[in-house]
Amino acid sequence: MLLSSFSKPDTGKRGSPTGALRSGWARLFLLSIVTGAFTGGLVAVFRLAVTAGEVFRDQVWLHIVTSAGSWVWAPLVIVVLAALGGVVTRLVPVTVGGGVAPIQTALTTHDQIRWWAELPAKFLASFFTLVSGLSLGREGPAVFLGGAVGQAVGSWFSADEGENCHLLACGVAAAVAAAFGAPLAGILFVWEELRYSSLQSFFVPAIAAVAVATKICAGVLGPGANFPLVQGPDLPIQALILFLFLGLSLGLLGLVYNHGLSYVNKFFRQLTWCPYWLRPALAAFPVAWAALLMGTDLLGSGQVLIIKSLVRPANVAAAAALLVVKLVLTMISAASGASGGVFLPLLSVGALMGSLWGQAATRVFTELAFPPQFVAAGMAAAFGGMLGLPFTGLILVFEITGSYSYENLLYYLATVLIAHQVRESGENLLIKRQKPGASGI
């Protein structure tokens, strides 16, 4: 009753929220807090459920691989779980994929998300997918869940178009903040990825939403950085050259990822005999066999790979092998249409690349212990070079590692910007070469 007593804003032209802030800023602010609270609680429950499911899966996996027939039964566990997620996507097709695309569509066209049906379906489909061990992460589903919560709050309080857009965007920002424990990255994500044009009027309500969501999620899961970085040794200024090479390598890897993903997508589309909702089960076979060959660190989002890269990196050969396999498994999992995101898996790829360059630094500067700053810089550059989100990646890594310092900012920023520029330049060059009559000069 309190919220509904505030004056309803006049949005003026379709979808424009400027009137909402002139006549109903207090109402919008409070609705954003409500959105952040529900989103933080829902994402916390989602993360707890997935973690519990992964623990159970690992126990079953361990029991199977120590007995006969593991090459048959271990993949079957992952295939069945992935198939269950696929069944949910068949019943509610909007749950296919990461979850960002439907939110972008809702923001652009002002369509309503059918939250009462699609929110629980996305929760369930993503739960089975992530527990199965496919190389996908929780952040894509969290984005959808947060957007759906924003729409739900809007419907509860009879919000108009402008308010609905704001609440959907606030829900997304709060979801990213809760998924990673990174409130500022949540706001930047809405700006960079969703290209929400009303950032200035959105900023204050979004701050309220992400603050509440982060606090609630931390209250349930515990405070602190997800991937705490122990401050490494002081680096000589010459080490900046190696960070630039790290950015170059991740920019080139971004080109490989984006074009490789398009080829794998094309491959799955050609499998006309396999319905789309069974393709996640098909993708589960290579994931399971890779885990049997190289270890269970390859299962799931890759957060174990990130932690190990920060604390005790694998040797060069092992890290390179894990990097290649994790990248391929992520492309296969994403192209299958399974309900899950790619942020965490690509963060793990960036971490592995960073560990390779960090080990190179110890050979160039022989008096230097392994510098974990390279791992963190690689994670940030993965966002810039592979996802095209340089500023979100930069702030996200500061928040999830807790590595705030001017020196780290210099290294991370240089790495991220080089990765992003290499990726953008490479994409533009490829587009020019593909145009009819282009000279290629």
C-alpha positions as CSV (number, residue, x, y, z in Angstrom):
1,M,0.0,0.0,0.0
2,L,2.9,2.3,0.8
3,L,4.4,1.9,-2.7
4,S,1.2,2.3,-4.5
5,S,0.4,5.6,-2.7
6,F,3.2,7.4,-4.6
7,S,2.2,9.2,-7.8
8,K,2.4,7.2,-10.9
9,P,4.8,8.6,-13.5
10,D,3.9,9.8,-16.9
11,T,6.4,8.2,-19.2
12,G,5.5,10.4,-22.2
13,K,6.7,8.6,-25.3
14,R,6.7,4.9,-25.4
15,G,9.3,3.3,-23.1
16,S,10.9,6.6,-22.0
17,P,11.4,6.6,-18.3
18,T,12.3,10.3,-17.9
19,G,8.8,11.2,-16.6
20,A,9.1,8.4,-14.0
21,L,12.0,10.2,-12.3
22,R,10.3,13.6,-12.4
23,S,7.1,12.6,-10.8
24,G,7.7,9.3,-9.1
25,W,11.4,8.9,-8.2
26,A,10.6,7.9,-4.6
27,R,8.2,5.2,-5.8
28,L,10.8,3.9,-8.4
29,F,13.5,4.0,-5.8
30,L,11.5,1.8,-3.4
31,L,10.4,-0.5,-6.1
32,S,14.1,-1.0,-7.0
33,I,14.9,-1.9,-3.4
34,V,12.1,-4.5,-3.5
35,T,13.4,-5.8,-6.8
36,G,17.0,-6.1,-5.4
37,A,15.8,-7.8,-2.2
38,F,13.8,-10.5,-4.1
39,T,16.5,-10.9,-6.7
40,G,19.3,-11.3,-4.1
41,G,17.3,-13.9,-2.2
42,L,16.4,-15.8,-5.3
43,V,20.0,-15.9,-6.7
44,A,21.2,-17.0,-3.3
45,V,18.8,-19.9,-3.2
46,F,19.8,-20.7,-6.8
47,R,23.5,-20.8,-6.0
48,L,22.9,-22.9,-2.9
49,A,20.8,-25.4,-4.9
50,V,23.4,-25.7,-7.6
51,T,26.2,-26.1,-5.1
52,A,24.3,-28.9,-3.3
53,G,23.5,-30.6,-6.6
54,E,27.2,-30.4,-7.7
55,V,28.3,-31.9,-4.4
56,F,25.9,-34.8,-4.9
57,R,27.0,-35.3,-8.5
58,D,30.7,-35.4,-7.5
59,Q,29.9,-38.1,-4.9
60,V,28.1,-40.2,-7.5
61,W,30.9,-39.6,-10.0
62,L,33.6,-40.6,-7.5
63,H,31.7,-43.8,-6.7
64,I,31.3,-44.7,-10.4
65,V,34.9,-44.0,-11.5
66,T,36.2,-46.3,-8.8
67,S,34.2,-49.2,-10.1
68,A,34.0,-51.1,-13.4
69,G,32.3,-49.6,-16.4
70,S,33.1,-46.0,-15.5
71,W,33.4,-45.1,-19.2
72,V,29.8,-46.0,-19.7
73,W,28.1,-45.0,-16.4
74,A,29.9,-41.8,-15.6
75,P,28.9,-40.1,-18.9
76,L,25.3,-41.5,-18.4
77,V,25.0,-39.5,-15.2
78,I,25.8,-36.2,-17.0
79,V,23.7,-37.1,-20.0
80,V,20.6,-37.8,-17.9
81,L,20.9,-34.5,-16.0
82,A,21.5,-32.5,-19.2
83,A,18.6,-34.3,-20.8
84,L,16.3,-33.3,-17.9
85,G,17.3,-29.6,-18.4
86,G,16.5,-30.1,-22.1
87,V,13.1,-31.4,-21.3
88,V,12.3,-28.2,-19.4
89,T,13.5,-26.1,-22.4
90,R,11.1,-28.1,-24.6
91,L,8.2,-27.3,-22.3
92,V,9.2,-23.6,-22.0
93,P,11.3,-22.7,-25.1
94,V,12.4,-19.3,-23.7
95,T,14.7,-21.1,-21.3
96,V,17.0,-22.2,-24.1
97,G,20.5,-20.7,-23.9
98,G,22.0,-18.3,-21.4
99,G,19.1,-16.0,-20.6
100,V,20.5,-12.6,-21.8
101,A,18.8,-12.6,-25.2
102,P,15.2,-12.7,-23.9
103,I,16.0,-9.8,-21.5
104,Q,17.5,-7.8,-24.4
105,T,14.4,-8.4,-26.4
106,A,12.1,-7.4,-23.5
107,L,14.1,-4.1,-23.0
108,T,14.0,-3.3,-26.7
109,T,10.4,-4.2,-27.6
110,H,8.9,-3.5,-24.1
111,D,7.4,-7.0,-24.2
112,Q,6.4,-8.6,-20.9
113,I,8.2,-11.7,-19.5
114,R,5.7,-14.3,-18.4
115,W,7.5,-14.5,-15.1
116,W,5.0,-16.7,-13.3
117,A,5.8,-19.6,-15.8
118,E,9.2,-18.7,-17.2
119,L,11.0,-17.9,-13.9
120,P,10.5,-21.3,-12.2
121,A,11.2,-23.0,-15.6
122,K,14.5,-21.2,-16.0
123,F,15.4,-22.0,-12.4
124,L,14.8,-25.7,-13.0
125,A,16.3,-26.0,-16.5
126,S,19.5,-24.2,-15.3
127,F,19.7,-26.3,-12.2
128,F,19.8,-29.5,-14.1
129,T,22.2,-28.1,-16.7
130,L,24.7,-26.7,-14.2
131,V,24.5,-29.8,-12.0
132,S,25.1,-32.0,-15.0
133,G,28.6,-30.5,-15.4
134,L,28.3,-28.9,-18.8
135,S,30.8,-26.1,-19.3
136,L,28.4,-23.3,-18.4
137,G,27.9,-20.8,-15.6
138,R,25.2,-19.5,-13.3
139,E,25.4,-15.8,-14.4
140,G,23.3,-16.2,-17.6
141,P,20.4,-17.8,-15.8
142,A,20.8,-15.3,-13.0
143,V,20.3,-12.4,-15.5
144,F,17.1,-13.9,-16.6
145,L,15.9,-14.6,-13.1
146,G,16.7,-11.0,-12.1
147,G,14.9,-9.6,-15.1
148,A,11.9,-11.7,-14.4
149,V,11.8,-10.6,-10.8
150,G,11.8,-7.0,-12.0
151,Q,8.9,-7.7,-14.2
152,A,7.1,-9.5,-11.3
153,V,7.6,-6.5,-9.0
154,G,6.3,-4.2,-11.8
155,S,3.2,-6.3,-12.2
156,W,2.5,-6.5,-8.5
157,F,2.6,-2.7,-8.2
158,S,0.9,-1.9,-11.6
159,A,4.0,-0.3,-13.1
160,D,3.8,1.4,-16.4
161,E,6.2,0.9,-19.4
162,G,8.9,3.2,-18.2
163,E,8.9,1.7,-14.7
164,N,8.9,-1.8,-16.1
165,C,12.0,-1.1,-18.1
166,H,13.8,0.4,-15.1
167,L,12.8,-2.5,-12.8
168,L,13.8,-5.1,-15.4
169,A,17.2,-3.4,-15.8
170,C,17.5,-3.1,-12.0
171,G,16.7,-6.8,-11.6
172,V,19.5,-7.7,-14.1
173,A,22.0,-5.5,-12.3
174,A,21.1,-7.0,-9.0
175,A,21.3,-10.5,-10.3
176,V,24.8,-10.0,-11.7
177,A,25.8,-8.4,-8.4
178,A,24.4,-11.3,-6.4
179,A,25.8,-14.0,-8.7
180,F,29.4,-12.6,-8.4
181,G,29.3,-10.5,-5.3
182,A,30.1,-7.6,-7.6
183,P,27.6,-4.6,-7.3
184,L,29.4,-2.1,-9.6
185,A,30.0,-4.8,-12.3
186,G,26.2,-5.5,-12.2
187,I,25.5,-1.9,-13.2
188,L,28.2,-1.7,-15.8
189,F,26.9,-5.0,-17.3
190,V,23.5,-3.4,-17.9
191,W,25.2,-0.5,-19.7
192,E,27.8,-2.5,-21.8
193,E,25.9,-5.7,-22.6
194,L,22.2,-4.6,-22.6
195,R,23.1,-1.1,-23.8
196,Y,20.4,0.4,-21.6
197,S,20.1,3.9,-22.8
198,S,18.7,5.5,-19.6
199,L,21.8,4.9,-17.6
200,Q,21.8,8.3,-15.9
201,S,18.3,8.1,-14.6
202,F,18.8,4.4,-13.9
203,F,21.9,4.8,-11.8
204,V,20.5,5.8,-8.4
205,P,17.7,3.1,-8.3
206,A,20.2,0.5,-9.6
207,I,22.7,1.4,-6.8
208,A,19.9,0.6,-4.3
209,A,19.0,-2.6,-6.0
210,V,22.5,-4.0,-6.3
211,A,23.4,-2.9,-2.7
212,V,20.4,-4.8,-1.3
213,A,20.9,-7.8,-3.5
214,T,24.6,-8.1,-2.6
215,K,23.9,-7.7,1.1
216,I,21.2,-10.4,1.1
217,C,23.2,-12.8,-1.0
218,A,26.3,-12.3,1.3
219,G,24.1,-12.8,4.3
220,V,23.0,-16.2,3.0
221,L,26.3,-17.4,1.4
222,G,28.8,-15.4,3.4
223,P,30.7,-12.2,2.7
224,G,34.1,-11.8,0.9
225,A,35.5,-12.1,-2.5
226,N,34.7,-15.2,-4.6
227,F,38.2,-15.6,-5.7
228,P,40.4,-13.8,-3.2
229,L,43.8,-12.9,-4.6
230,V,46.8,-12.9,-2.3
231,Q,48.8,-9.8,-3.2
232,G,51.7,-11.1,-5.4
233,P,55.3,-9.7,-5.5
234,D,56.0,-6.2,-6.7
235,L,56.4,-6.3,-10.5
236,P,59.1,-4.4,-12.4
237,I,57.7,-1.9,-14.9
238,Q,59.1,-4.1,-17.7
239,A,56.5,-6.7,-16.8
240,L,53.9,-4.4,-18.5
241,I,55.2,-5.8,-21.8
242,L,54.1,-9.3,-20.8
243,F,50.7,-8.0,-19.8
244,L,50.3,-6.5,-23.2
245,F,51.2,-9.9,-24.8
246,L,48.6,-11.5,-22.4
247,G,46.0,-9.0,-23.8
248,L,47.1,-9.8,-27.4
249,S,46.7,-13.5,-26.8
250,L,43.2,-13.2,-25.3
251,G,42.1,-10.9,-28.1
252,L,43.2,-13.5,-30.6
253,L,41.5,-16.2,-28.5
254,G,38.4,-14.1,-28.6
255,L,38.3,-14.3,-32.4
256,V,38.8,-18.1,-32.2
257,Y,36.0,-18.4,-29.6
258,N,33.5,-16.3,-31.5
259,H,34.1,-17.9,-34.9
260,G,34.5,-21.4,-33.4
261,L,31.1,-20.9,-31.6
262,S,29.4,-20.0,-34.9
263,Y,30.8,-23.2,-36.5
264,V,29.7,-25.4,-33.6
265,N,26.2,-23.7,-33.8
266,K,26.1,-24.6,-37.5
267,F,27.0,-28.2,-36.7
268,F,24.2,-28.6,-34.2
269,R,21.7,-27.0,-36.6
270,Q,22.7,-29.6,-39.2
271,L,21.7,-32.4,-36.8
272,T,18.1,-32.5,-37.9
273,W,17.6,-35.9,-36.5
274,C,18.2,-34.6,-33.0
275,P,15.6,-32.3,-31.5
276,Y,16.9,-29.1,-30.0
277,W,16.0,-30.1,-26.5
278,L,18.1,-33.3,-26.6
279,R,21.2,-31.5,-27.9
280,P,22.5,-30.6,-24.3
281,A,22.5,-34.4,-23.7
282,L,24.6,-34.9,-26.8
283,A,27.0,-32.2,-25.6
284,A,27.3,-34.0,-22.3
285,F,29.3,-36.9,-23.9
286,P,32.5,-35.0,-24.7
287,V,32.3,-33.2,-21.4
288,A,32.1,-36.5,-19.5
289,W,34.9,-38.1,-21.5
290,A,37.2,-35.1,-21.0
291,A,36.6,-35.2,-17.3
292,L,37.4,-38.9,-17.2
293,L,40.7,-38.3,-19.1
294,M,41.8,-35.0,-17.5
295,G,40.0,-34.7,-14.1
296,T,36.8,-33.4,-12.7
297,D,38.1,-29.8,-12.6
298,L,36.8,-29.5,-16.2
299,L,33.2,-30.2,-15.0
300,G,30.9,-27.2,-14.6
301,S,31.6,-23.5,-14.7
302,G,35.4,-23.6,-14.2
303,Q,35.5,-21.9,-10.8
304,V,37.8,-24.7,-9.5
305,L,40.2,-23.9,-12.3
306,I,40.2,-20.2,-11.4
307,I,40.9,-20.9,-7.7
308,K,43.8,-23.3,-8.5
309,S,45.2,-20.9,-11.1
310,L,45.3,-18.2,-8.4
311,V,46.7,-20.4,-5.6
312,R,48.8,-23.1,-7.3
313,P,48.9,-22.9,-11.1
314,A,49.4,-26.1,-13.1
315,N,52.6,-26.5,-15.1
316,V,52.8,-25.0,-18.6
317,A,51.8,-28.1,-20.5
318,A,48.9,-29.0,-18.2
319,A,47.6,-25.4,-18.1
320,A,47.7,-25.1,-21.9
321,A,45.9,-28.5,-22.3
322,L,43.2,-27.4,-19.8
323,L,42.8,-24.1,-21.6
324,V,42.2,-25.6,-25.0
325,V,39.8,-28.3,-23.7
326,K,37.9,-25.9,-21.5
327,L,37.4,-23.5,-24.4
328,V,36.2,-26.3,-26.7
329,L,33.8,-27.7,-24.1
330,T,32.4,-24.2,-23.5
331,M,31.7,-23.8,-27.2
332,I,30.0,-27.2,-27.4
333,S,28.0,-26.6,-24.3
334,A,26.8,-23.1,-25.3
335,A,26.0,-24.1,-28.9
336,S,23.9,-27.0,-27.7
337,G,21.3,-24.5,-26.4
338,A,21.6,-25.7,-22.8
339,S,20.3,-23.3,-20.1
340,G,23.5,-21.7,-18.8
341,G,25.9,-18.8,-19.2
342,V,29.4,-18.5,-20.5
343,F,30.9,-15.8,-18.2
344,L,32.4,-18.1,-15.6
345,P,33.8,-20.7,-18.1
346,L,35.4,-17.9,-20.1
347,L,36.8,-16.4,-16.9
348,S,38.4,-19.7,-16.2
349,V,39.9,-19.7,-19.8
350,G,41.3,-16.2,-19.1
351,A,42.7,-17.4,-15.7
352,L,44.5,-20.3,-17.4
353,M,45.9,-18.0,-20.1
354,G,47.0,-15.6,-17.3
355,S,48.8,-18.4,-15.4
356,L,50.7,-19.3,-18.6
357,W,52.0,-15.7,-18.9
358,G,52.6,-15.5,-15.2
359,Q,54.9,-18.6,-15.4
360,A,56.6,-16.9,-18.4
361,A,57.2,-13.9,-16.1
362,T,59.0,-16.0,-13.6
363,R,61.4,-17.2,-16.3
364,V,62.0,-13.7,-17.6
365,F,62.5,-12.2,-14.2
366,T,64.2,-15.1,-12.4
367,E,64.1,-13.5,-9.0
368,L,60.3,-13.2,-9.1
369,A,57.8,-15.6,-7.4
370,F,54.7,-16.5,-9.4
371,P,52.6,-13.3,-9.7
372,P,48.8,-14.0,-9.4
373,Q,48.1,-10.6,-11.0
374,F,48.6,-12.2,-14.4
375,V,45.7,-14.6,-13.6
376,A,43.4,-11.8,-12.5
377,A,44.4,-9.7,-15.6
378,G,43.6,-12.7,-17.8
379,M,40.2,-13.0,-16.3
380,A,39.5,-9.3,-16.9
381,A,40.8,-9.6,-20.5
382,A,38.6,-12.6,-21.2
383,F,35.6,-10.2,-20.8
384,G,37.2,-7.6,-23.1
385,G,38.6,-10.0,-25.7
386,M,36.0,-12.8,-25.7
387,L,32.8,-11.1,-24.7
388,G,33.4,-7.5,-25.7
389,L,32.8,-6.2,-22.2
390,P,36.0,-4.5,-21.2
391,F,34.9,-2.2,-18.4
392,T,32.5,-4.8,-16.9
393,G,35.4,-7.2,-16.9
394,L,37.8,-4.8,-15.3
395,I,35.5,-3.8,-12.4
396,L,34.3,-7.4,-12.0
397,V,37.8,-8.7,-11.4
398,F,38.6,-6.0,-8.9
399,E,35.4,-6.9,-7.0
400,I,35.6,-10.7,-7.1
401,T,39.3,-10.9,-6.3
402,G,39.5,-7.9,-3.9
403,S,42.7,-6.8,-5.6
404,Y,42.3,-3.1,-5.4
405,S,45.5,-1.1,-6.1
406,Y,46.8,1.5,-8.5
407,E,49.5,-0.9,-9.8
408,N,47.0,-3.6,-10.5
409,L,44.7,-1.1,-12.2
410,L,47.5,-0.2,-14.6
411,Y,48.3,-3.8,-15.5
412,Y,44.6,-4.9,-15.8
413,L,43.5,-1.9,-17.8
414,A,46.4,-2.3,-20.3
415,T,45.6,-6.0,-20.7
416,V,41.8,-5.5,-21.1
417,L,42.1,-2.7,-23.6
418,I,44.6,-4.5,-25.8
419,A,42.4,-7.7,-25.8
420,H,39.3,-5.7,-26.7
421,Q,41.1,-3.7,-29.4
422,V,42.6,-6.8,-31.0
423,R,39.2,-8.6,-31.0
424,E,37.4,-5.5,-32.5
425,S,40.1,-5.0,-35.2
426,G,40.1,-8.6,-36.1
427,E,36.4,-8.8,-36.4
428,N,36.3,-5.6,-38.6
429,L,39.1,-7.0,-40.8
430,L,37.2,-10.3,-41.3
431,I,34.0,-8.4,-42.2
432,K,35.8,-6.4,-44.8
433,R,37.4,-9.5,-46.4
434,Q,34.0,-11.2,-46.5
435,K,32.4,-8.3,-48.4
436,P,32.0,-8.9,-52.2
437,G,34.7,-7.1,-54.1
438,A,36.8,-6.3,-51.1
439,S,40.4,-6.0,-51.9
440,G,41.6,-7.1,-48.5
441,I,44.2,-4.3,-48.5
